[in-house]
């Protein structure tokens, strides 16, 4: 099977079996998703969803959050990973949103990555989920699944994986392809104990072929 055929197979498979794949973070607007994604770094979506309702209620826009102190914000997110740094990121990005973008989450990568706590992965999540742009956010799940399936070649960094996925997935499905891969990695293609017997795309997996050869 050629690389083109493999990508087509994946698009066909996931379109049928995961047509409604979407972010598992809870949010109602771009600002809330931005905060949630920043909090989700090296933390589970489940944990983030436990703390964001109170956080969003207390700080419904960047204007309230920008005026909050570290001591005021920290208690709301103390149960997530790295709460000290993330508290600083949240207040800092709120202040930057107001100072540079009139309180509005920007819709381009260059602007997004100027915000504290926002790297390329977080920016691409915002671009694809909120603005439906053809962006591919590469986290540990996407990185693992893409390499195991063999749909990227010699890709040892997230940016290399991102570039190849963007190149080969059809543009109109690229935003959703992120969710296909991340959810597959989260629930099927686990890092330590992948559920290969439950995997509908096992026959196309290069990593599985090497294990059984």
N, C-alpha and C positions, 0 to 999 in steps of 0.2 A: 504494500500500500504506500503510495507516494504521500508526501507531506500535505499536498493540496487535498488529496482524498481523505486523509486523516482529519483535517480541519472540517471538511464537509461532513464527515461522519459525526464528529462531535457536535456540530451545530444542529444537525438533524436529530441526534439523540437527545440533547438537552432541550431542544425546542419542543420535543414531544413529552419528555419526562419531567422537565422543570420549567414549564412555560412562564411561571409567575415568580421565578427566583428573584429575590430582592434583599436588601439590607435587613438584618435582624435587629439593628439598632432602632430605638423608638424616637421619633422626632416629628415635628409638624412644619418645620421651615428650615431654610438654609443655615441660619444661625444656630439652631438647636442641633442639627446634624454636625456642624463644625465642632461644637463643644463635645458632642458624643464621640466623634472619631478621635479627637485629641485624647480624650479620656480612655479610649479603647486600646491605645498603644500598650502592648504586652499585658493586656487585661482582657477578660472575656466580655462579650457583648451582654451576657446575662448579668454580670456584676454592674456594668455601666448602666443598664436599664433599671437597675435597682436604685441608683443614686440620682439619676437625671430628673425624675419628676419633681422632686423637691427643689433641685437646683434651678430648673426652668421656671418653676413657680416664683421663686425668690428673685431670679434675675431674668425676666422675660425678654429682655433685649440687651444689646451690648451697652446701652447707655446706663442701665442699672449696674451691670457687672463692672464697667470701667471705673465706677466710683466706689466699688467695694474694696475693702482691705484684705490682705492675706488672711488675717485672723477671722474675718467674716466668712470667707469662701471655703477655707480648709475643712471645717466640720462637715460640709456637704459632700465632700469627695474623699474623705480620709480612708474609706474602705477600698478604694481602687489602688492599683499598683502605682508606685512613685507619686504619692499625693502631693508632696512638697513641691516638686518641679511642676507638676500639672496645675497646681493652684496658681503658680506664677505665670504659667503659659496662658491660662484662661483670662486672668485679669489683663495680662499684657496684650493678648490678641484683641480683647474688647477695646482697649484703649487705642490700639492701632486701627481697628475698624472705624472708629469714630474720627480719629485724626486724619486718616488717609482716604477713607472710602465712605464718609458720611453715614457710617453705621450700617452699611450694606455689604454683604459678603460678595467679593468680586468674583467674576466668572471667567478668569483666565489664570493659567498656571503661574505666570511670572508674578502676578500680584499676590496670589494666595500664599506662595512660599515665603513672602516677606513677613507673614504673620507669625508671632512666637508660637512654637510648638507645632507648626504646620510644615511638614516635609512634602516631598513629591508624592508619596503614597496617599497621604491625607488629602492633598490637593486634588489628586486624580479621583478620589472617591467623591468629593464635592462636585467636580466637573461632570462626572458620569451620572451620579444619582440625582443631583438637583438640576443641572443644566442639560442633561441628556447629551453630553458631548462624547465623541468617540475616544474616551480615555480609558486606560487600563491601570488600575491600582494593583500593585504587586506586593502582597504581604507574604508571610511564611507559608500559608496554605497554597496560594497561587504559585509561588516559587516551587514548592515541592511537587504539586500535581503536574505542572507544566514540564518539569524535568523528568518525572517518572513516566509520563505518557510519551515523552520523546517528541513533543511538538515544538520544543526549542532545542537548539544545538549549541553545545559549548557555551552555555549561558551560566556564568558563575556569579553574577550579581543581579540584583533586582532590576536595574536599568536595562541590562542586556535582555532579560526575560521580557520586560515590558516592550522593548523595541520590536522583538520578534513576534510577540502576540499581536501587537498593533499592526504589524506588517501582514500577518496571515489571516487573522479573523476578519470577516467582512465588516465593513465600517458600521453597517446598520445593526449589527448584533454586539458590537464591541462593548458597549456599556453594560449589557446584561451578561456577557461572557465572563466578566469579573465575578459576578455572583455565582454563575455556574461553577467556576473553578474553586472559589473560596468555600462554598457550601459542600462541594464534593470532598474537599480536603478536610473540612471540619467534621463531617459525619461518616465518610466512607474511606477515603484515602488518608487515614490517620498516620501520623509520623512514626509511631512505634509499633502499632498493631493494626495495619491497614485491613479493612474488611473486604478482601479481594473476592470472597465467595458471594458477597452482596453487590459487587460492582458490575454495573451493566456495560461498562466499557473495558473490562478486563482484557478482552481479546485484542485490544488495540494498545495495550500498555507495554512499553519497551522494558520497563523495570521488572514487570511480572514475567516477561519472557526470559529475561536473564536469570531470574531466580529458579525457573523451572527447566532451564536448558541443561 
